[in-house]
């Protein structure tokens, strides 16, 4: 429920993203078990956030590697 409310709030007013992020950071500081849950949600919503760096082959150009 909290996630849906945050999605709606940020969609309506992008300036609220930073205060909401500050609350999430503070909660994760106080409750360390919350961090993997928050990150899991973010990774599920946007897989590009997952830190994955494939190895660059010697035969690849920079453009091919970035694709």
N, C-alpha and C positions, 0 to 999 in steps of 0.2 A: 504494500500500500504506500509506504513512504517513497519507494522508487517511482511509482506511477505519479505521485504528486510532484516529485522533483522533476521528472521528465516534462510534465505539463507546465510547471512553473518556468523552467529554463526555456522551453519552446516559446512561451508567451513573452518572456523578458530575459534576453541573454545576459543582462548585467547581473542577474541573480545567480549565475553559475559559480562565481567566485565565493560568495558567502556560503552557498551550499557545499562547495568543495572544502571550505575552511571547517565547517561542521563535521564533514566526513573525516577529515584529517584528525581533528580533535578526538572524535569518537574512536578512531583507530589507535590513537595514542593511549587512550584510557583502556580500551578493550582490544588487545592484540589479536584475539581470535577473529575479529571482524575483518581485518585486512585481507586475508585470503578470500573471504566471501565477496568483498567489494571488488577485488581484482578479478575474480572469476566472473562476476557479472559484467564488468567492463570488457573482459576478453571475449565473452560470449556475444556481446552486442557489437564489438568492433575487433575482429581478429587481427587487424593491422597493429594493434597495441601489443600483441604478444612478441616479446623480444626473441626474434628468430633471425639469425644471420647465416645464410647458407654460404658454404665455402665457394670462393671464386676460383674457377678453373683457369689454368694458365692460358688456354686458348681463347678465353672469353674477352670480348671488348668491354669497356666500361658500360656502354649502352646495353649490351646483352645481359650483363650482370645485374643491372638495375631493373630490367624487365623481369 
